[in-house]
């Protein structure tokens, strides 16, 4: 699948936004109310999304 240059920027920003949301879910889980995954799993999701975001930039 080939991604056009302007689509790369949009996908990169979307992945970074998703990483921030995953960190917020992790903080919510740390406070005491897990949202579907445990806090450490949300941090792993955030790390992978951030790495792919940086790779696409």
C-alpha distance matrix in Angstrom:
0.0 3.8 6.5 9.8 12.9 14.8 12.2 12.0 15.7 15.8 13.5 15.7 18.8 17.9 17.4 20.6 22.4 21.4 22.8 26.0 26.3 25.9 28.7 30.8 30.5 31.5 34.6 35.4 35.4 37.5 40.0 40.3 38.1 34.9 32.1 30.4 29.7 32.2 32.3 31.1 28.0 27.2 27.7 25.2 22.6 23.4 23.2 19.7 18.5 20.4 19.0 15.4 16.6 18.5 15.7 13.5 16.7
3.8 0.0 3.8 6.5 9.5 11.9 10.0 9.8 13.5 14.2 12.6 14.5 17.6 17.5 17.3 20.1 22.1 21.7 23.0 26.0 26.7 26.7 29.2 31.3 31.4 32.5 35.2 36.3 36.6 38.6 41.0 41.6 39.5 36.5 33.7 32.4 31.6 33.9 33.6 32.4 29.6 28.5 28.6 26.4 23.8 24.1 23.7 20.5 19.0 20.2 18.9 15.3 15.9 17.4 14.6 12.0 14.7
6.5 3.8 0.0 3.8 6.5 8.4 6.2 6.2 9.8 10.5 9.2 11.2 14.2 14.2 14.5 17.2 19.0 19.0 20.5 23.1 24.0 24.4 26.7 28.7 29.0 30.3 32.8 33.9 34.5 36.5 38.7 39.5 37.5 34.7 31.8 30.9 30.2 32.4 31.9 30.9 28.3 26.8 26.8 25.0 22.3 22.0 21.9 19.0 17.0 18.0 17.2 13.6 13.4 15.0 12.9 9.6 11.9
9.8 6.5 3.8 0.0 3.8 5.7 5.2 6.2 9.0 10.1 10.3 12.1 14.4 15.2 16.1 18.3 19.9 20.6 22.2 24.4 25.4 26.3 28.4 30.2 30.9 32.3 34.5 35.7 36.6 38.5 40.5 41.6 39.6 37.0 34.1 33.5 32.9 35.1 34.3 33.5 31.0 29.2 29.1 27.6 24.9 24.2 24.1 21.6 19.3 19.7 19.2 15.8 14.9 16.1 14.5 10.9 12.1
12.9 9.5 6.5 3.8 0.0 3.8 5.4 5.1 6.8 9.1 10.0 10.7 12.9 14.5 15.5 16.9 18.8 20.1 21.3 23.2 24.7 25.8 27.5 29.2 30.4 31.7 33.6 35.0 36.2 37.7 39.7 41.1 39.4 37.0 34.3 34.0 33.2 35.1 33.8 33.0 31.0 28.9 28.4 27.2 24.7 23.5 23.2 21.2 18.7 18.5 18.0 15.1 13.5 14.2 13.0 9.4 9.5
14.8 11.9 8.4 5.7 3.8 0.0 3.8 5.4 5.4 6.7 8.9 10.0 11.2 12.7 14.6 15.8 17.1 18.7 20.3 21.8 23.1 24.6 26.4 27.7 29.1 30.7 32.4 33.6 35.0 36.7 38.3 39.8 37.9 35.8 33.0 33.0 32.5 34.5 33.2 32.8 30.8 28.4 28.1 27.3 24.6 23.1 23.4 21.7 18.7 18.5 18.8 16.0 13.8 15.0 14.6 10.9 10.5
12.2 10.0 6.2 5.2 5.4 3.8 0.0 3.8 5.4 5.1 6.1 8.4 9.9 10.5 12.2 14.2 15.3 16.3 18.2 20.1 20.9 22.2 24.4 25.7 26.7 28.4 30.3 31.3 32.6 34.5 36.2 37.4 35.4 33.0 30.1 29.8 29.5 31.7 30.7 30.3 28.0 25.7 25.8 24.8 21.9 20.8 21.4 19.3 16.3 16.8 17.2 14.0 12.2 14.2 13.7 9.9 10.6
12.0 9.8 6.2 6.2 5.1 5.4 3.8 0.0 3.8 5.5 5.1 5.9 8.6 9.8 10.4 12.2 14.1 15.1 16.3 18.4 19.8 20.7 22.6 24.4 25.4 26.7 28.7 30.1 31.2 32.8 34.8 36.1 34.3 31.9 29.2 29.0 28.2 30.0 28.8 28.1 26.0 23.9 23.5 22.4 19.7 18.6 18.6 16.5 13.8 13.9 13.8 10.8 9.1 10.6 9.9 6.1 7.1
15.7 13.5 9.8 9.0 6.8 5.4 5.4 3.8 0.0 3.8 5.5 5.0 6.2 8.5 9.9 10.6 12.3 14.1 15.3 16.7 18.4 19.8 21.3 22.8 24.3 25.7 27.3 28.8 30.2 31.6 33.4 35.1 33.4 31.3 28.7 29.0 28.2 29.8 28.3 27.9 26.1 23.6 23.0 22.5 19.9 18.1 18.4 17.1 14.0 13.3 14.0 11.7 8.8 10.2 10.8 7.4 6.5
15.8 14.2 10.5 10.1 9.1 6.7 5.1 5.5 3.8 0.0 3.8 5.4 5.2 6.1 8.6 9.9 10.5 12.2 14.2 15.5 16.5 18.2 20.1 21.2 22.4 24.3 25.9 26.9 28.5 30.3 31.8 33.2 31.3 29.2 26.4 26.7 26.4 28.3 27.0 27.0 25.0 22.3 22.3 22.0 19.0 17.4 18.4 17.0 13.5 13.6 15.1 12.5 9.7 12.2 13.0 9.7 9.7
13.5 12.6 9.2 10.3 10.0 8.9 6.1 5.1 5.5 3.8 0.0 3.8 5.5 5.0 6.1 8.6 9.8 10.3 12.2 14.3 15.1 16.2 18.4 19.9 20.7 22.3 24.4 25.4 26.6 28.4 30.3 31.4 29.5 27.1 24.3 24.2 23.6 25.6 24.6 24.3 22.1 19.6 19.8 19.0 15.9 14.8 15.7 13.8 10.5 11.3 12.4 9.4 7.4 10.5 10.8 7.8 9.1
15.7 14.5 11.2 12.1 10.7 10.0 8.4 5.9 5.0 5.4 3.8 0.0 3.8 5.5 5.2 6.3 8.7 9.8 10.6 12.6 14.3 15.2 16.8 18.7 20.0 21.0 22.9 24.5 25.7 27.1 29.1 30.6 29.0 26.8 24.4 24.5 23.5 25.0 23.4 22.9 21.1 18.7 18.1 17.5 14.9 13.1 13.5 12.2 9.0 8.6 9.7 7.4 4.4 7.0 8.2 5.8 6.3
18.8 17.6 14.2 14.4 12.9 11.2 9.9 8.6 6.2 5.2 5.5 3.8 0.0 3.8 5.5 5.1 6.1 8.5 9.8 10.7 12.4 14.1 15.4 16.7 18.4 19.9 21.3 22.7 24.4 25.8 27.4 29.1 27.5 25.7 23.2 23.9 23.2 24.6 22.9 22.9 21.4 18.4 18.0 18.2 15.5 13.2 14.3 13.8 10.2 9.5 11.8 10.3 6.9 9.3 11.5 9.4 8.8
17.9 17.5 14.2 15.2 14.5 12.7 10.5 9.8 8.5 6.1 5.0 5.5 3.8 0.0 3.8 5.4 5.1 6.1 8.6 9.9 10.5 12.2 14.3 15.3 16.4 18.3 20.0 20.9 22.4 24.3 25.8 27.2 25.2 23.2 20.4 20.9 20.5 22.4 21.1 21.4 19.5 16.5 16.8 16.9 13.7 12.1 13.9 13.0 9.2 9.9 12.4 10.5 8.0 11.4 13.0 11.0 11.6
17.4 17.3 14.5 16.1 15.5 14.6 12.2 10.4 9.9 8.6 6.1 5.2 5.5 3.8 0.0 3.8 5.4 4.9 6.2 8.7 9.8 10.3 12.4 14.2 15.0 16.3 18.5 19.7 20.7 22.4 24.4 25.7 24.0 21.6 19.2 19.3 18.4 20.0 18.6 18.4 16.5 13.8 13.8 13.5 10.5 8.9 10.3 9.2 5.4 6.5 8.9 7.3 5.4 9.1 10.7 9.6 10.8
20.6 20.1 17.2 18.3 16.9 15.8 14.2 12.2 10.6 9.9 8.6 6.3 5.1 5.4 3.8 0.0 3.8 5.3 5.0 6.4 8.7 9.7 10.7 12.6 14.3 15.2 16.8 18.5 19.9 21.1 23.0 24.7 23.5 21.5 19.5 20.3 19.1 20.1 18.0 17.9 16.7 13.7 13.0 13.4 11.1 8.3 9.6 9.9 6.5 5.4 8.7 8.6 5.8 8.3 11.1 10.6 10.6
22.4 22.1 19.0 19.9 18.8 17.1 15.3 14.1 12.3 10.5 9.8 8.7 6.1 5.1 5.4 3.8 0.0 3.8 5.4 5.1 6.3 8.6 10.0 10.7 12.5 14.3 15.5 16.6 18.5 20.0 21.4 23.1 21.5 19.9 17.6 18.8 18.2 19.5 17.6 18.3 17.0 13.6 13.6 14.8 12.1 9.5 11.9 12.4 8.9 8.7 12.3 11.9 9.4 12.1 14.8 13.9 13.8
21.4 21.7 19.0 20.6 20.1 18.7 16.3 15.1 14.1 12.2 10.3 9.8 8.5 6.1 4.9 5.3 3.8 0.0 3.8 5.4 5.0 6.1 8.6 9.8 10.4 12.2 14.2 15.1 16.4 18.3 20.0 21.2 19.3 17.2 14.7 15.5 14.8 16.5 15.0 15.7 13.9 10.6 11.4 12.1 9.0 7.2 10.2 10.3 6.9 8.3 11.6 11.1 9.7 12.9 15.0 14.4 15.3
22.8 23.0 20.5 22.2 21.3 20.3 18.2 16.3 15.3 14.2 12.2 10.6 9.8 8.6 6.2 5.0 5.4 3.8 0.0 3.8 5.4 5.0 6.3 8.7 9.8 10.4 12.5 14.2 15.2 16.5 18.6 20.1 18.9 16.7 15.0 15.8 14.3 15.1 13.1 13.2 12.0 8.9 8.4 9.4 7.1 4.1 7.0 8.0 5.5 5.8 9.4 10.0 9.0 11.4 13.8 14.2 14.9
26.0 26.0 23.1 24.4 23.2 21.8 20.1 18.4 16.7 15.5 14.3 12.6 10.7 9.9 8.7 6.4 5.1 5.4 3.8 0.0 3.8 5.4 5.1 6.3 8.7 9.8 10.7 12.5 14.3 15.3 16.8 18.8 17.8 16.4 14.8 16.6 15.4 15.9 13.3 14.2 13.8 10.2 9.7 11.9 10.1 6.9 9.7 11.6 9.2 8.6 12.4 13.4 11.6 13.6 16.6 16.8 16.7
26.3 26.7 24.0 25.4 24.7 23.1 20.9 19.8 18.4 16.5 15.1 14.3 12.4 10.5 9.8 8.7 6.3 5.0 5.4 3.8 0.0 3.8 5.4 5.0 6.2 8.6 9.8 10.5 12.4 14.2 15.4 16.9 15.2 13.8 11.7 13.6 13.1 14.1 12.2 13.9 13.0 9.2 10.2 12.4 10.0 8.0 11.5 12.9 10.5 11.1 14.8 15.2 13.8 16.4 19.0 18.9 19.3
25.9 26.7 24.4 26.3 25.8 24.6 22.2 20.7 19.8 18.2 16.2 15.2 14.1 12.2 10.3 9.7 8.6 6.1 5.0 5.4 3.8 0.0 3.8 5.4 5.0 6.2 8.7 9.7 10.5 12.3 14.3 15.4 14.0 11.8 10.1 11.4 10.1 10.9 9.1 10.3 9.2 5.4 6.7 8.8 6.7 5.3 9.1 10.5 9.0 10.2 13.4 14.2 13.8 16.2 18.4 18.9 19.8
28.7 29.2 26.7 28.4 27.5 26.4 24.4 22.6 21.3 20.1 18.4 16.8 15.4 14.3 12.4 10.7 10.0 8.6 6.3 5.1 5.4 3.8 0.0 3.8 5.4 4.9 6.3 8.6 9.7 10.4 12.5 14.4 13.8 12.3 11.7 13.6 11.8 11.4 8.5 9.6 10.0 6.5 6.0 9.3 8.6 6.2 9.1 11.7 10.8 10.7 13.9 15.6 14.9 16.6 19.3 20.2 20.6
30.8 31.3 28.7 30.2 29.2 27.7 25.7 24.4 22.8 21.2 19.9 18.7 16.7 15.3 14.2 12.6 10.7 9.8 8.7 6.3 5.0 5.4 3.8 0.0 3.8 5.3 5.0 6.2 8.6 9.7 10.7 12.7 11.9 11.1 10.4 13.2 12.3 12.2 9.6 11.9 12.3 8.7 9.3 12.6 11.6 9.6 12.8 15.1 13.7 13.9 17.3 18.6 17.5 19.5 22.3 22.8 23.0
30.5 31.4 29.0 30.9 30.4 29.1 26.7 25.4 24.3 22.4 20.7 20.0 18.4 16.4 15.0 14.3 12.5 10.4 9.8 8.7 6.2 5.0 5.4 3.8 0.0 3.8 5.4 4.9 6.2 8.6 9.9 10.8 9.2 7.7 6.7 9.4 8.7 9.0 7.3 10.2 10.0 6.7 8.7 11.6 10.4 9.7 13.2 14.9 14.0 15.0 18.2 19.2 18.7 21.0 23.3 23.9 24.6
31.5 32.5 30.3 32.3 31.7 30.7 28.4 26.7 25.7 24.3 22.3 21.0 19.9 18.3 16.3 15.2 14.3 12.2 10.4 9.8 8.6 6.2 4.9 5.3 3.8 0.0 3.8 5.3 5.0 6.2 8.7 9.9 9.5 7.8 8.3 10.5 8.5 7.3 4.3 7.0 7.9 5.3 6.3 9.7 9.8 9.1 11.8 14.1 14.1 14.7 17.5 19.1 19.0 20.8 23.1 24.2 25.0
34.6 35.2 32.8 34.5 33.6 32.4 30.3 28.7 27.3 25.9 24.4 22.9 21.3 20.0 18.5 16.8 15.5 14.2 12.5 10.7 9.8 8.7 6.3 5.0 5.4 3.8 0.0 3.8 5.3 4.9 6.3 8.8 9.3 9.2 10.2 13.2 11.8 10.2 7.0 9.8 11.5 9.1 9.3 13.0 13.3 11.9 14.4 17.2 16.8 16.8 19.8 21.7 21.1 22.7 25.4 26.4 26.7
35.4 36.3 33.9 35.7 35.0 33.6 31.3 30.1 28.8 26.9 25.4 24.5 22.7 20.9 19.7 18.5 16.6 15.1 14.2 12.5 10.5 9.7 8.6 6.2 4.9 5.3 3.8 0.0 3.8 5.4 5.2 6.6 6.1 6.7 7.7 11.2 10.8 9.8 7.9 11.5 12.5 10.1 11.6 15.0 14.7 13.9 16.9 19.2 18.5 19.2 22.3 23.7 23.1 25.1 27.7 28.4 28.9
35.4 36.6 34.5 36.6 36.2 35.0 32.6 31.2 30.2 28.5 26.6 25.7 24.4 22.4 20.7 19.9 18.5 16.4 15.2 14.3 12.4 10.5 9.7 8.6 6.2 5.0 5.3 3.8 0.0 3.8 5.3 5.1 4.8 4.1 6.6 9.3 8.3 6.5 5.2 9.0 10.2 8.8 10.6 13.6 13.8 13.9 16.5 18.6 18.7 19.7 22.3 23.8 23.9 25.8 28.0 29.0 29.9
37.5 38.6 36.5 38.5 37.7 36.7 34.5 32.8 31.6 30.3 28.4 27.1 25.8 24.3 22.4 21.1 20.0 18.3 16.5 15.3 14.2 12.3 10.4 9.7 8.6 6.2 4.9 5.4 3.8 0.0 3.8 5.3 7.3 7.6 10.4 12.9 11.3 8.5 6.1 9.1 11.5 10.5 11.0 14.3 15.4 14.9 17.0 19.6 20.0 20.4 22.9 24.9 24.9 26.3 28.8 30.1 30.7
40.0 41.0 38.7 40.5 39.7 38.3 36.2 34.8 33.4 31.8 30.3 29.1 27.4 25.8 24.4 23.0 21.4 20.0 18.6 16.8 15.4 14.3 12.5 10.7 9.9 8.7 6.3 5.2 5.3 3.8 0.0 3.8 6.3 8.4 11.1 14.3 13.6 11.4 9.5 12.8 14.9 13.5 14.4 17.7 18.4 17.7 20.1 22.7 22.7 23.0 25.8 27.7 27.3 28.9 31.5 32.6 33.0
40.3 41.6 39.5 41.6 41.1 39.8 37.4 36.1 35.1 33.2 31.4 30.6 29.1 27.2 25.7 24.7 23.1 21.2 20.1 18.8 16.9 15.4 14.4 12.7 10.8 9.9 8.8 6.6 5.1 5.3 3.8 0.0 3.8 6.3 9.6 12.4 12.1 10.1 9.6 13.0 14.6 13.8 15.4 18.3 18.8 18.9 21.4 23.6 23.8 24.6 27.3 28.9 28.9 30.7 33.0 34.1 34.8
38.1 39.5 37.5 39.6 39.4 37.9 35.4 34.3 33.4 31.3 29.5 29.0 27.5 25.2 24.0 23.5 21.5 19.3 18.9 17.8 15.2 14.0 13.8 11.9 9.2 9.5 9.3 6.1 4.8 7.3 6.3 3.8 0.0 3.8 6.4 9.4 10.1 9.3 9.6 13.3 13.9 12.8 15.2 17.9 17.6 18.1 21.0 22.7 22.5 23.8 26.6 27.7 27.7 29.9 32.1 32.8 33.8
34.9 36.5 34.7 37.0 37.0 35.8 33.0 31.9 31.3 29.2 27.1 26.8 25.7 23.2 21.6 21.5 19.9 17.2 16.7 16.4 13.8 11.8 12.3 11.1 7.7 7.8 9.2 6.7 4.1 7.6 8.4 6.3 3.8 0.0 3.8 6.1 6.3 5.9 7.0 10.5 10.5 9.8 12.6 14.8 14.5 15.4 18.3 19.7 19.7 21.4 23.9 24.8 25.2 27.5 29.4 30.2 31.4
32.1 33.7 31.8 34.1 34.3 33.0 30.1 29.2 28.7 26.4 24.3 24.4 23.2 20.4 19.2 19.5 17.6 14.7 15.0 14.8 11.7 10.1 11.7 10.4 6.7 8.3 10.2 7.7 6.6 10.4 11.1 9.6 6.4 3.8 0.0 3.8 5.6 7.3 8.6 11.7 10.6 9.2 12.6 14.4 13.1 14.2 17.5 18.4 17.8 19.9 22.6 23.0 23.2 25.9 27.7 28.0 29.5
30.4 32.4 30.9 33.5 34.0 33.0 29.8 29.0 29.0 26.7 24.2 24.5 23.9 20.9 19.3 20.3 18.8 15.5 15.8 16.6 13.6 11.4 13.6 13.2 9.4 10.5 13.2 11.2 9.3 12.9 14.3 12.4 9.4 6.1 3.8 0.0 3.9 7.0 9.6 11.9 9.8 9.4 13.1 13.9 12.5 14.6 17.5 17.7 17.6 20.2 22.4 22.5 23.3 26.1 27.3 27.7 29.6
29.7 31.6 30.2 32.9 33.2 32.5 29.5 28.2 28.2 26.4 23.6 23.5 23.2 20.5 18.4 19.1 18.2 14.8 14.3 15.4 13.1 10.1 11.8 12.3 8.7 8.5 11.8 10.8 8.3 11.3 13.6 12.1 10.1 6.3 5.6 3.9 0.0 3.8 6.6 8.2 6.1 6.5 10.0 10.6 9.9 12.2 14.7 15.1 15.6 18.0 19.9 20.5 21.6 24.1 25.2 26.1 28.0
32.2 33.9 32.4 35.1 35.1 34.5 31.7 30.0 29.8 28.3 25.6 25.0 24.6 22.4 20.0 20.1 19.5 16.5 15.1 15.9 14.1 10.9 11.4 12.2 9.0 7.3 10.2 9.8 6.5 8.5 11.4 10.1 9.3 5.9 7.3 7.0 3.8 0.0 3.8 5.6 5.3 6.4 8.9 10.1 10.8 12.5 14.5 15.7 16.7 18.5 20.3 21.5 22.6 24.6 26.0 27.4 29.0
32.3 33.6 31.9 34.3 33.8 33.2 30.7 28.8 28.3 27.0 24.6 23.4 22.9 21.1 18.6 18.0 17.6 15.0 13.1 13.3 12.2 9.1 8.5 9.6 7.3 4.3 7.0 7.9 5.2 6.1 9.5 9.6 9.6 7.0 8.6 9.6 6.6 3.8 0.0 3.8 5.4 5.1 6.4 8.8 9.9 10.6 12.5 14.5 15.4 16.5 18.5 20.3 20.9 22.6 24.4 25.9 27.1
31.1 32.4 30.9 33.5 33.0 32.8 30.3 28.1 27.9 27.0 24.3 22.9 22.9 21.4 18.4 17.9 18.3 15.7 13.2 14.2 13.9 10.3 9.6 11.9 10.2 7.0 9.8 11.5 9.0 9.1 12.8 13.0 13.3 10.5 11.7 11.9 8.2 5.6 3.8 0.0 3.8 5.4 5.0 6.4 8.7 9.8 10.6 12.6 14.3 15.3 16.6 18.6 19.9 21.1 22.6 24.6 25.9
28.0 29.6 28.3 31.0 31.0 30.8 28.0 26.0 26.1 25.0 22.1 21.1 21.4 19.5 16.5 16.7 17.0 13.9 12.0 13.8 13.0 9.2 10.0 12.3 10.0 7.9 11.5 12.5 10.2 11.5 14.9 14.6 13.9 10.5 10.6 9.8 6.1 5.3 5.4 3.8 0.0 3.8 5.3 5.0 6.3 8.6 9.8 10.7 12.4 14.2 15.4 16.8 18.3 20.1 21.2 22.8 24.6
27.2 28.5 26.8 29.2 28.9 28.4 25.7 23.9 23.6 22.3 19.6 18.7 18.4 16.5 13.8 13.7 13.6 10.6 8.9 10.2 9.2 5.4 6.5 8.7 6.7 5.3 9.1 10.1 8.8 10.5 13.5 13.8 12.8 9.8 9.2 9.4 6.5 6.4 5.1 5.4 3.8 0.0 3.8 5.4 5.0 6.1 8.6 10.0 10.5 12.1 14.2 15.5 16.3 18.3 19.9 21.1 22.6
27.7 28.6 26.8 29.1 28.4 28.1 25.8 23.5 23.0 22.3 19.8 18.1 18.0 16.8 13.8 13.0 13.6 11.4 8.4 9.7 10.2 6.7 6.0 9.3 8.7 6.3 9.3 11.6 10.6 11.0 14.4 15.4 15.2 12.6 12.6 13.1 10.0 8.9 6.4 5.0 5.3 3.8 0.0 3.8 5.4 5.0 6.2 8.7 9.8 10.4 12.2 14.3 15.1 16.4 18.2 20.0 21.1
25.2 26.4 25.0 27.6 27.2 27.3 24.8 22.4 22.5 22.0 19.0 17.5 18.2 16.9 13.5 13.4 14.8 12.1 9.4 11.9 12.4 8.8 9.3 12.6 11.6 9.7 13.0 15.0 13.6 14.3 17.7 18.3 17.9 14.8 14.4 13.9 10.6 10.1 8.8 6.4 5.0 5.4 3.8 0.0 3.8 5.4 5.1 6.3 8.6 9.8 10.6 12.4 14.1 15.4 16.5 18.5 20.1
22.6 23.8 22.3 24.9 24.7 24.6 21.9 19.7 19.9 19.0 15.9 14.9 15.5 13.7 10.5 11.1 12.1 9.0 7.1 10.1 10.0 6.7 8.6 11.6 10.4 9.8 13.3 14.7 13.8 15.4 18.4 18.8 17.6 14.5 13.1 12.5 9.9 10.8 9.9 8.7 6.3 5.0 5.4 3.8 0.0 3.8 5.5 5.3 6.2 8.6 10.0 10.8 12.2 14.3 15.4 16.7 18.5
23.4 24.1 22.0 24.2 23.5 23.1 20.8 18.6 18.1 17.4 14.8 13.1 13.2 12.1 8.9 8.3 9.5 7.2 4.1 6.9 8.0 5.3 6.2 9.6 9.7 9.1 11.9 13.9 13.9 14.9 17.7 18.9 18.1 15.4 14.2 14.6 12.2 12.5 10.6 9.8 8.6 6.1 5.0 5.4 3.8 0.0 3.8 5.5 5.2 6.0 8.5 10.0 10.4 12.2 14.1 15.4 16.5
23.2 23.7 21.9 24.1 23.2 23.4 21.4 18.6 18.4 18.4 15.7 13.5 14.3 13.9 10.3 9.6 11.9 10.2 7.0 9.7 11.5 9.1 9.1 12.8 13.2 11.8 14.4 16.9 16.5 17.0 20.1 21.4 21.0 18.3 17.5 17.5 14.7 14.5 12.5 10.6 9.8 8.6 6.2 5.1 5.5 3.8 0.0 3.8 5.5 5.2 6.1 8.7 9.8 10.6 12.2 14.3 15.5
19.7 20.5 19.0 21.6 21.2 21.7 19.3 16.5 17.1 17.0 13.8 12.2 13.8 13.0 9.2 9.9 12.4 10.3 8.0 11.6 12.9 10.5 11.7 15.1 14.9 14.1 17.2 19.2 18.6 19.6 22.7 23.6 22.7 19.7 18.4 17.7 15.1 15.7 14.5 12.6 10.7 10.0 8.7 6.3 5.3 5.5 3.8 0.0 3.8 5.5 5.1 6.2 8.5 10.0 10.5 12.4 14.4
18.5 19.0 17.0 19.3 18.7 18.7 16.3 13.8 14.0 13.5 10.5 9.0 10.2 9.2 5.4 6.5 8.9 6.9 5.5 9.2 10.5 9.0 10.8 13.7 14.0 14.1 16.8 18.5 18.7 20.0 22.7 23.8 22.5 19.7 17.8 17.6 15.6 16.7 15.4 14.3 12.4 10.5 9.8 8.6 6.2 5.2 5.5 3.8 0.0 3.8 5.5 5.2 6.1 8.7 9.8 10.7 12.4
20.4 20.2 18.0 19.7 18.5 18.5 16.8 13.9 13.3 13.6 11.3 8.6 9.5 9.9 6.5 5.4 8.7 8.3 5.8 8.6 11.1 10.2 10.7 13.9 15.0 14.7 16.8 19.2 19.7 20.4 23.0 24.6 23.8 21.4 19.9 20.2 18.0 18.5 16.5 15.3 14.2 12.1 10.4 9.8 8.6 6.0 5.2 5.5 3.8 0.0 3.8 5.5 4.9 6.2 8.5 9.9 10.7
19.0 18.9 17.2 19.2 18.0 18.8 17.2 13.8 14.0 15.1 12.4 9.7 11.8 12.4 8.9 8.7 12.3 11.6 9.4 12.4 14.8 13.4 13.9 17.3 18.2 17.5 19.8 22.3 22.3 22.9 25.8 27.3 26.6 23.9 22.6 22.4 19.9 20.3 18.5 16.6 15.4 14.2 12.2 10.6 10.0 8.5 6.1 5.1 5.5 3.8 0.0 3.8 5.3 5.2 6.1 8.7 10.0
15.4 15.3 13.6 15.8 15.1 16.0 14.0 10.8 11.7 12.5 9.4 7.4 10.3 10.5 7.3 8.6 11.9 11.1 10.0 13.4 15.2 14.2 15.6 18.6 19.2 19.1 21.7 23.7 23.8 24.9 27.7 28.9 27.7 24.8 23.0 22.5 20.5 21.5 20.3 18.6 16.8 15.5 14.3 12.4 10.8 10.0 8.7 6.2 5.2 5.5 3.8 0.0 3.8 5.4 4.9 6.2 8.7
16.6 15.9 13.4 14.9 13.5 13.8 12.2 9.1 8.8 9.7 7.4 4.4 6.9 8.0 5.4 5.8 9.4 9.7 9.0 11.6 13.8 13.8 14.9 17.5 18.7 19.0 21.1 23.1 23.9 24.9 27.3 28.9 27.7 25.2 23.2 23.3 21.6 22.6 20.9 19.9 18.3 16.3 15.1 14.1 12.2 10.4 9.8 8.5 6.1 4.9 5.3 3.8 0.0 3.8 5.4 5.3 6.4
18.5 17.4 15.0 16.1 14.2 15.0 14.2 10.6 10.2 12.2 10.5 7.0 9.3 11.4 9.1 8.3 12.1 12.9 11.4 13.6 16.4 16.2 16.6 19.5 21.0 20.8 22.7 25.1 25.8 26.3 28.9 30.7 29.9 27.5 25.9 26.1 24.1 24.6 22.6 21.1 20.1 18.3 16.4 15.4 14.3 12.2 10.6 10.0 8.7 6.2 5.2 5.4 3.8 0.0 3.8 5.5 5.2
15.7 14.6 12.9 14.5 13.0 14.6 13.7 9.9 10.8 13.0 10.8 8.2 11.5 13.0 10.7 11.1 14.8 15.0 13.8 16.6 19.0 18.4 19.3 22.3 23.3 23.1 25.4 27.7 28.0 28.8 31.5 33.0 32.1 29.4 27.7 27.3 25.2 26.0 24.4 22.6 21.2 19.9 18.2 16.5 15.4 14.1 12.2 10.5 9.8 8.5 6.1 4.9 5.4 3.8 0.0 3.8 5.5
13.5 12.0 9.6 10.9 9.4 10.9 9.9 6.1 7.4 9.7 7.8 5.8 9.4 11.0 9.6 10.6 13.9 14.4 14.2 16.8 18.9 18.9 20.2 22.8 23.9 24.2 26.4 28.4 29.0 30.1 32.6 34.1 32.8 30.2 28.0 27.7 26.1 27.4 25.9 24.6 22.8 21.1 20.0 18.5 16.7 15.4 14.3 12.4 10.7 9.9 8.7 6.2 5.3 5.5 3.8 0.0 3.8
16.7 14.7 11.9 12.1 9.5 10.5 10.6 7.1 6.5 9.7 9.1 6.3 8.8 11.6 10.8 10.6 13.8 15.3 14.9 16.7 19.3 19.8 20.6 23.0 24.6 25.0 26.7 28.9 29.9 30.7 33.0 34.8 33.8 31.4 29.5 29.6 28.0 29.0 27.1 25.9 24.6 22.6 21.1 20.1 18.5 16.5 15.5 14.4 12.4 10.7 10.0 8.7 6.4 5.2 5.5 3.8 0.0
